Amino acid sequence: MNLSPGSWPSSGGSRTAPDPDLLAPDPGRARRRGRDNSRVARLIAALEGALEDLRTIVVPVECVCCGAEDTVLCAGCAKRVRQLCGQPFRAELQSPALVTVDGGARLGVVAAGPYRDELAQCLLSFKHYGQWRLAGVLAGCLGKAVDAAVGNESGYCLVPVPTSGGAYRKRGFSPLHLMLLILRLRHSQAQCPHRDVLTKVRFLPFRRDGRGSLQALLPGIADAIPGRKGSDAVSGQKGLGRGERARKVRGSMRVRRTRTRLIQGMGCILVDDVLTTGATLAEAARAVEAAGGVVCGAVVLAATRPPAYASIAPAHDHL
């Protein structure tokens, strides 16, 4: 029987149109080829379905991309996110802070996908609306970018860019660290240990010669004034230009003294969520190199300025 909308009878006929909500498949549930032969597996599946139905009643959710009910990310949108991250690409030349005056790149960066469409919507919901259940799909995309950057080589360590204290307190978790934790639990990138050594510096330190110390502290004090534009920790650098971004992050990171030995002499791959102007990665690279680490490149989940060939560019074996 054909149940397409075009074949439904009109309201004046003797037959009534079927309810589309009853015919629509569950967008968040995997489709099995047949009935599971294991009785225990069928029981577990039934319990999972019951718990999922109870959860949707107590805490109703919608797909962050298309609005489908009862799932935070439907199967179709999850597939689209994976397609956007199907071919990691080099993105450093599109970031002004990572380009030298002669047009060369200061730091090689591999991006998992372009910051648009379903990928951008997932990242916004993940970072700013506490949708931590999106971490599984996004972690797989980030892991693919790490594989494209490192390849089969060993001797590297992954250094995540830290989040601010205010953003962490508001979210309750660090999106980047949660994705890296999932990769570690999945035994992905086993040849690249994670080194959480970077931390944020609230105010720039006083210079030993005493010059410029007040000027260094004024921007941080002004940004900390409640109600001042740009003081919101969650907004971060959104809406800032290249110069303002560079000023805001300059000297804002350092390596913890107790963890300096973890990266001394090691090849470090910086990891961040979104690449915009590159100012954050440039500051992270400065802090790691100041502590004795060797920055070999960076990996990001999404780039806001993907090159024109990003959709067809092959994955690079290494940076």
Sine and cosine of phi, psi and omega as CSV:
sin_phi,cos_phi,sin_psi,cos_psi,sin_omega,cos_omega
0.00,0.00,0.74,-0.67,0.01,-1.00
-1.00,0.05,0.89,-0.45,-0.03,-1.00
-0.94,-0.33,0.40,0.91,0.05,-1.00
-0.93,0.38,0.48,-0.88,-0.06,-1.00
-0.83,0.56,-0.55,0.84,-0.04,-1.00
-0.92,0.38,-0.35,0.94,-0.04,-1.00
-0.99,-0.10,-0.07,1.00,0.00,-1.00
-0.92,0.39,0.66,-0.75,0.04,-1.00
-0.94,0.34,0.38,-0.93,0.00,-1.00
-0.95,0.33,0.26,-0.97,-0.06,-1.00
-0.92,0.39,-0.32,0.95,-0.02,-1.00
-1.00,0.09,-0.14,0.99,-0.02,-1.00
-0.98,0.20,0.02,-1.00,-0.02,-1.00
-0.98,0.18,-0.41,0.91,-0.01,-1.00
-1.00,-0.07,0.49,-0.87,0.04,-1.00
-0.97,-0.26,0.57,-0.82,-0.01,-1.00
-0.93,0.36,0.68,-0.73,0.03,-1.00
-0.92,0.39,0.50,-0.87,0.01,-1.00
-0.95,0.33,0.88,-0.48,-0.03,-1.00
-0.90,0.44,-0.46,0.89,0.02,-1.00
-0.92,0.38,-0.48,0.88,0.02,-1.00
-0.99,0.16,-0.42,0.91,-0.02,-1.00
-1.00,0.03,-0.39,0.92,-0.08,-1.00
-0.93,0.37,0.71,-0.71,0.06,-1.00
-0.95,0.30,0.40,-0.92,0.05,-1.00
-0.92,0.39,0.90,-0.44,-0.08,-1.00
-0.95,0.30,-0.30,0.95,-0.06,-1.00
-0.98,-0.19,-0.03,1.00,-0.08,-1.00
-0.95,-0.30,0.71,-0.70,-0.01,-1.00
-0.93,0.37,0.57,-0.82,0.01,-1.00
-1.00,-0.04,0.83,-0.55,0.02,-1.00
-1.00,-0.01,0.46,-0.89,0.02,-1.00
-0.96,0.27,-0.44,0.90,-0.02,-1.00
-0.22,-0.97,-0.11,-0.99,-0.02,-1.00
-0.96,0.27,0.71,-0.70,0.00,-1.00
-0.94,0.35,0.73,-0.68,-0.03,-1.00
-0.97,0.25,-0.38,0.93,-0.04,-1.00
-0.99,0.11,0.79,-0.61,0.02,-1.00
-0.93,0.37,-0.60,0.80,0.02,-1.00
-0.91,0.41,-0.66,0.75,0.01,-1.00
-0.90,0.44,-0.62,0.78,0.04,-1.00
-0.92,0.40,-0.61,0.79,0.03,-1.00
-0.91,0.41,-0.69,0.73,0.02,-1.00
-0.89,0.45,-0.66,0.75,0.02,-1.00
-0.89,0.45,-0.64,0.77,0.02,-1.00
-0.91,0.41,-0.65,0.76,0.03,-1.00
-0.91,0.41,-0.65,0.76,0.04,-1.00
-0.88,0.47,-0.67,0.75,0.03,-1.00
-0.90,0.45,-0.65,0.76,0.02,-1.00
-0.91,0.41,-0.69,0.73,0.02,-1.00
-0.91,0.42,-0.61,0.79,0.03,-1.00
-0.91,0.41,-0.65,0.76,0.04,-1.00
-0.90,0.43,-0.63,0.77,0.03,-1.00
-0.91,0.41,-0.65,0.76,0.01,-1.00
-0.90,0.43,-0.65,0.76,-0.02,-1.00
-0.93,0.38,-0.43,0.90,0.06,-1.00
-0.97,0.23,-0.70,0.72,-0.04,-1.00
-0.96,0.29,-0.73,0.68,-0.03,-1.00
-0.80,-0.60,1.00,0.08,-0.01,-1.00
-0.92,0.39,0.64,-0.77,-0.01,-1.00
-0.74,-0.67,0.29,-0.96,0.09,-1.00
-0.72,-0.69,0.43,-0.90,0.07,-1.00
-0.87,0.49,0.77,-0.64,-0.07,-1.00
-0.93,0.37,-0.24,0.97,-0.04,-1.00
-0.98,-0.22,-0.79,0.61,-0.11,-0.99
-0.94,-0.35,-0.17,0.99,0.02,-1.00
1.00,0.09,0.16,0.99,0.05,-1.00
-0.87,0.49,0.63,-0.78,-0.10,-1.00
-0.98,0.21,0.41,-0.91,0.19,-0.98
0.93,0.36,0.33,0.94,0.09,-1.00
-0.41,-0.91,0.66,-0.75,-0.02,-1.00
-0.96,0.26,-0.42,0.91,0.08,-1.00
-0.48,-0.88,0.93,-0.37,-0.07,-1.00
-0.94,0.33,0.25,-0.97,-0.06,-1.00
-0.88,0.47,-0.63,0.78,-0.01,-1.00
-0.91,0.40,-0.68,0.73,0.01,-1.00
-0.95,0.33,-0.58,0.82,0.07,-1.00
-0.89,0.46,-0.63,0.78,0.05,-1.00
-0.90,0.43,-0.63,0.77,0.02,-1.00
-0.91,0.41,-0.62,0.78,0.06,-1.00
-0.88,0.48,-0.69,0.72,0.01,-1.00
-0.92,0.40,-0.55,0.84,0.05,-1.00
-0.93,0.38,-0.63,0.77,0.03,-1.00
-0.90,0.44,-0.48,0.88,0.00,-1.00
-0.97,-0.23,0.35,0.94,-0.06,-1.00
-0.96,0.29,-0.43,0.90,-0.04,-1.00
-0.74,-0.68,1.00,0.03,0.05,-1.00
-0.83,0.56,0.51,-0.86,-0.09,-1.00
-0.63,-0.78,0.30,-0.95,0.06,-1.00
-0.99,0.15,0.72,-0.70,-0.12,-0.99
-0.74,-0.67,0.10,1.00,-0.12,-0.99
-0.93,0.37,-0.52,0.85,-0.07,-1.00
-0.96,0.29,-0.18,0.98,0.05,-1.00
-1.00,-0.05,0.00,1.00,-0.03,-1.00
-0.93,-0.36,0.92,-0.40,-0.11,-0.99
-0.84,0.55,-0.60,0.80,-0.06,-1.00
-0.94,0.33,-0.23,0.97,-0.03,-1.00
-0.96,-0.27,0.13,0.99,-0.02,-1.00
-0.92,-0.38,0.74,-0.67,0.03,-1.00
-0.98,0.18,0.12,-0.99,-0.05,-1.00
-0.92,0.40,-0.43,0.90,0.01,-1.00
-1.00,-0.03,0.15,0.99,0.06,-1.00
1.00,0.00,0.03,1.00,0.03,-1.00
-0.99,0.14,0.12,-0.99,-0.03,-1.00
-0.97,-0.24,0.77,-0.63,0.07,-1.00
-0.97,0.24,-0.50,0.87,-0.09,-1.00
-0.51,-0.86,0.80,-0.60,0.05,-1.00
-0.97,0.23,0.70,-0.71,-0.04,-1.00
-0.76,-0.66,0.77,-0.63,0.11,-0.99
-0.96,-0.29,0.81,-0.58,0.02,-1.00
-0.96,-0.27,0.65,-0.76,0.02,-1.00
-0.94,0.33,-0.59,0.81,-0.03,-1.00
-0.25,-0.97,0.13,-0.99,0.04,-1.00
-0.98,0.18,0.57,-0.82,-0.02,-1.00
-0.99,0.16,0.99,0.14,0.01,-1.00
-0.33,-0.94,0.19,-0.98,0.10,-0.99
0.79,0.61,-0.70,-0.71,-0.10,-1.00
-0.90,0.43,-0.55,0.83,0.01,-1.00
-0.91,0.42,-0.69,0.72,0.03,-1.00
-0.90,0.43,-0.66,0.75,0.00,-1.00
-0.91,0.42,-0.65,0.76,0.05,-1.00
-0.90,0.44,-0.68,0.73,0.00,-1.00
-0.90,0.43,-0.67,0.75,0.02,-1.00
-0.89,0.45,-0.70,0.71,0.01,-1.00
-0.93,0.38,-0.60,0.80,-0.01,-1.00
-0.92,0.39,-0.68,0.73,-0.11,-0.99
-1.00,0.08,-0.64,0.77,-0.18,-0.98
-0.95,-0.32,-0.21,0.98,-0.03,-1.00
-0.83,-0.55,0.26,0.97,0.14,-0.99
0.92,0.38,0.40,0.92,0.01,-1.00
-0.99,0.12,0.96,0.30,-0.09,-1.00
-0.92,0.38,-0.31,0.95,-0.01,-1.00
-0.94,0.33,-0.19,0.98,0.08,-1.00
-0.98,0.22,-0.15,0.99,-0.09,-1.00
-0.88,0.48,-0.54,0.84,-0.05,-1.00
-0.89,0.46,-0.75,0.67,0.01,-1.00
-0.93,0.38,-0.70,0.71,-0.04,-1.00
-0.92,0.38,-0.56,0.83,0.02,-1.00
-0.90,0.44,-0.63,0.77,0.05,-1.00
-0.88,0.47,-0.63,0.78,0.03,-1.00
-0.92,0.39,-0.67,0.75,0.02,-1.00
-0.90,0.43,-0.65,0.76,0.02,-1.00
-0.89,0.46,-0.58,0.82,0.03,-1.00
-0.91,0.41,-0.61,0.79,0.05,-1.00
-0.92,0.39,-0.61,0.79,0.05,-1.00
-0.90,0.44,-0.68,0.74,0.04,-1.00
-0.88,0.48,-0.65,0.76,0.01,-1.00
-0.92,0.40,-0.54,0.84,-0.03,-1.00
-0.98,0.19,-0.67,0.74,-0.11,-0.99
-1.00,-0.03,-0.59,0.81,-0.08,-1.00
0.94,0.35,-0.65,-0.76,0.00,-1.00
-0.99,-0.11,0.13,0.99,-0.04,-1.00
-0.98,0.21,0.46,-0.89,0.03,-1.00
-0.86,-0.50,0.04,-1.00,0.00,-1.00
1.00,-0.08,0.06,1.00,0.05,-1.00
-0.97,-0.23,0.35,-0.93,0.15,-0.99
-0.75,-0.66,0.53,-0.85,0.00,-1.00
-1.00,-0.06,0.81,-0.59,-0.02,-1.00
-0.89,-0.45,0.96,-0.28,-0.01,-1.00
-0.96,0.27,0.58,-0.81,0.10,-0.99
-0.97,0.26,0.76,-0.65,-0.09,-1.00
-0.96,0.27,0.42,-0.91,0.11,-0.99
-0.99,-0.10,0.33,-0.94,0.00,-1.00
-0.96,0.27,0.40,-0.92,-0.01,-1.00
-0.90,0.44,-0.62,0.78,0.01,-1.00
-0.91,0.42,-0.67,0.74,0.02,-1.00
-0.92,0.40,-0.61,0.79,0.01,-1.00
-0.91,0.41,-0.67,0.74,-0.01,-1.00
-0.92,0.40,-0.58,0.81,-0.01,-1.00
-0.96,0.28,-0.65,0.76,-0.01,-1.00
-0.98,0.18,-0.59,0.81,-0.10,-0.99
1.00,-0.01,-0.05,1.00,0.02,-1.00
-0.33,-0.95,0.26,-0.97,0.08,-1.00
-0.98,-0.22,0.91,-0.42,-0.04,-1.00
-0.82,0.57,-0.70,0.71,-0.05,-1.00
-0.92,0.40,-0.69,0.72,0.00,-1.00
-0.92,0.38,-0.53,0.85,0.05,-1.00
-0.92,0.40,-0.66,0.75,0.04,-1.00
-0.90,0.44,-0.67,0.74,0.02,-1.00
-0.92,0.39,-0.56,0.83,0.07,-1.00
-0.90,0.44,-0.67,0.74,0.03,-1.00
-0.89,0.46,-0.67,0.75,0.04,-1.00
-0.88,0.47,-0.62,0.78,0.01,-1.00
-0.93,0.37,-0.63,0.78,0.02,-1.00
-0.93,0.36,-0.49,0.87,0.05,-1.00
-0.99,0.12,0.00,1.00,-0.03,-1.00
0.88,0.48,0.51,0.86,0.10,-1.00
-1.00,0.10,0.49,-0.87,-0.01,-1.00
0.78,0.62,0.73,0.69,-0.02,-1.00
-0.88,0.47,-0.45,0.89,-0.02,-1.00
-0.98,0.18,-0.10,1.00,-0.02,-1.00
-0.86,-0.51,1.00,-0.09,0.03,-1.00
-0.92,0.38,0.45,-0.89,0.01,-1.00
-1.00,-0.04,0.72,-0.69,0.01,-1.00
-0.83,-0.56,0.99,-0.16,0.00,-1.00
-1.00,0.07,0.99,0.15,-0.14,-0.99
-0.93,-0.36,-0.33,0.94,-0.06,-1.00
-0.99,0.11,0.53,-0.85,0.07,-1.00
-0.62,-0.79,0.36,-0.93,0.00,-1.00
-0.99,0.12,0.54,-0.84,0.11,-0.99
-0.93,-0.37,0.85,-0.52,-0.09,-1.00
-0.92,0.40,-0.78,0.62,0.01,-1.00
-0.84,-0.54,0.48,-0.88,0.06,-1.00
-0.93,0.37,0.65,-0.76,-0.03,-1.00
-0.95,0.32,0.38,-0.92,0.10,-0.99
-0.92,0.39,0.64,-0.77,0.07,-1.00
-0.98,0.22,0.54,-0.84,-0.06,-1.00
-0.91,0.42,-0.51,0.86,-0.01,-1.00
-0.99,0.15,-0.07,1.00,0.06,-1.00
0.99,0.15,-0.11,0.99,-0.05,-1.00
-1.00,0.02,0.68,-0.74,0.10,-0.99
0.96,0.28,0.14,0.99,-0.06,-1.00
-0.93,0.37,-0.66,0.75,0.01,-1.00
-0.92,0.39,-0.64,0.77,0.03,-1.00
-0.90,0.43,-0.53,0.85,0.02,-1.00
-0.95,0.32,-0.54,0.84,-0.05,-1.00
-0.99,0.12,-0.45,0.89,-0.08,-1.00
-0.84,0.54,-0.71,0.70,0.01,-1.00
-0.86,0.50,-0.65,0.76,0.01,-1.00
-0.93,0.38,-0.62,0.78,0.03,-1.00
-0.91,0.41,-0.67,0.74,-0.01,-1.00
-0.90,0.43,-0.64,0.77,0.00,-1.00
-0.93,0.36,-0.39,0.92,-0.04,-1.00
-1.00,0.07,-0.09,1.00,0.00,-1.00
-0.93,0.37,0.82,-0.57,-0.01,-1.00
-0.88,0.48,0.67,-0.75,0.04,-1.00
1.00,0.10,-0.19,0.98,0.01,-1.00
-0.97,0.25,0.63,-0.78,0.02,-1.00
-0.87,0.49,0.80,-0.60,-0.01,-1.00
0.99,-0.11,-0.08,1.00,-0.01,-1.00
-0.99,0.12,-0.20,0.98,0.00,-1.00
-0.94,0.35,0.82,-0.57,-0.06,-1.00
-0.94,0.35,-0.48,0.88,-0.06,-1.00
-0.96,0.28,-0.59,0.80,-0.02,-1.00
-0.91,0.42,-0.46,0.89,0.08,-1.00
0.85,0.53,-0.85,-0.52,-0.06,-1.00
-0.97,-0.26,0.19,0.98,-0.04,-1.00
-0.89,0.46,0.77,-0.64,0.03,-1.00
1.00,0.02,-0.10,0.99,0.01,-1.00
-1.00,0.06,0.53,-0.85,0.05,-1.00
-0.99,0.16,-0.02,-1.00,-0.06,-1.00
-0.88,0.47,-0.72,0.70,-0.02,-1.00
-0.91,0.41,-0.66,0.75,0.00,-1.00
-0.92,0.39,-0.62,0.78,0.04,-1.00
-0.89,0.45,-0.71,0.71,-0.01,-1.00
-0.89,0.45,-0.65,0.76,0.01,-1.00
-0.92,0.40,-0.63,0.78,-0.07,-1.00
-0.93,0.36,-0.57,0.82,-0.08,-1.00
-0.99,-0.11,-0.16,0.99,-0.05,-1.00
-0.89,0.46,0.86,-0.51,-0.01,-1.00
0.95,0.30,0.28,0.96,-0.10,-1.00
-1.00,0.00,-0.03,1.00,-0.02,-1.00
-0.75,-0.66,0.43,-0.90,0.11,-0.99
-0.42,-0.91,0.32,-0.95,0.07,-1.00
-1.00,0.00,0.73,-0.68,0.03,-1.00
-0.85,0.52,0.70,-0.71,-0.07,-1.00
-0.88,0.48,-0.57,0.82,-0.03,-1.00
-0.96,0.28,-0.19,0.98,-0.05,-1.00
-0.89,-0.46,0.18,0.98,-0.02,-1.00
-0.87,0.49,-0.62,0.78,-0.06,-1.00
-0.91,0.42,-0.33,0.94,-0.04,-1.00
-0.94,0.34,-0.39,0.92,-0.07,-1.00
-0.86,-0.51,-0.07,1.00,-0.04,-1.00
-0.89,0.46,0.85,-0.53,0.01,-1.00
0.98,0.22,0.03,1.00,-0.02,-1.00
-0.99,-0.10,0.50,-0.87,0.12,-0.99
-0.97,0.23,0.86,-0.52,-0.11,-0.99
-0.93,-0.37,0.72,-0.69,0.12,-0.99
-0.94,-0.35,0.92,-0.38,0.02,-1.00
-0.95,0.31,0.57,-0.82,-0.02,-1.00
-0.77,-0.63,0.78,-0.62,0.04,-1.00
-0.64,-0.77,0.17,-0.99,-0.04,-1.00
-1.00,0.03,-0.79,0.62,-0.08,-1.00
-0.80,-0.60,0.69,-0.72,0.07,-1.00
-0.97,-0.26,0.85,-0.53,0.03,-1.00
-0.90,-0.43,-1.00,0.00,0.04,-1.00
-1.00,0.00,-0.28,0.96,-0.03,-1.00
1.00,-0.01,0.04,1.00,-0.04,-1.00
-0.90,0.43,-0.62,0.78,-0.01,-1.00
-0.92,0.40,-0.70,0.72,0.03,-1.00
-0.91,0.41,-0.60,0.80,0.02,-1.00
-0.90,0.44,-0.64,0.77,0.03,-1.00
-0.94,0.35,-0.65,0.76,0.04,-1.00
-0.89,0.45,-0.65,0.76,0.04,-1.00
-0.90,0.44,-0.64,0.76,0.03,-1.00
-0.88,0.48,-0.70,0.71,-0.03,-1.00
-0.91,0.41,-0.65,0.76,0.00,-1.00
-0.92,0.39,-0.69,0.72,0.00,-1.00
-0.92,0.39,-0.55,0.84,0.05,-1.00
-0.91,0.41,-0.43,0.90,0.00,-1.00
-1.00,-0.04,0.05,1.00,0.05,-1.00
0.98,-0.19,0.03,1.00,0.04,-1.00
-0.99,0.16,0.37,-0.93,0.02,-1.00
-0.93,-0.36,0.96,-0.28,-0.02,-1.00
-0.98,0.18,0.89,-0.45,-0.04,-1.00
-0.98,-0.20,-0.21,0.98,-0.02,-1.00
0.31,-0.95,-0.16,-0.99,-0.02,-1.00
-0.53,-0.85,0.38,-0.92,0.04,-1.00
-0.74,-0.67,0.71,-0.71,0.06,-1.00
-0.78,-0.63,0.39,-0.92,0.03,-1.00
-0.97,0.24,-0.62,0.79,-0.04,-1.00
-0.55,-0.84,0.52,-0.86,0.05,-1.00
-0.88,-0.48,0.78,-0.63,-0.02,-1.00
-0.97,0.24,-0.33,0.94,0.02,-1.00
-0.83,-0.55,0.94,0.35,0.00,-1.00
-0.93,0.36,0.56,-0.83,0.07,-1.00
-0.91,0.42,0.32,-0.95,-0.07,-1.00
-0.88,0.47,-0.45,0.90,-0.05,-1.00
-1.00,-0.08,0.18,0.98,-0.12,-0.99
-0.88,0.47,-0.58,0.82,-0.08,-1.00
-0.95,0.31,-0.28,0.96,-0.02,-1.00
-0.84,-0.54,0.05,1.00,-0.04,-1.00
-0.96,0.28,0.69,-0.72,0.04,-1.00
-0.96,0.27,0.40,-0.92,0.04,-1.00
-0.93,0.35,0.66,-0.75,0.02,-1.00
-1.00,0.07,0.59,-0.81,0.00,-1.00
-0.95,0.31,-0.55,0.83,0.00,-1.00
-0.37,-0.93,0.24,-0.97,-0.02,-1.00
-0.96,0.26,0.00,0.00,0.00,0.00
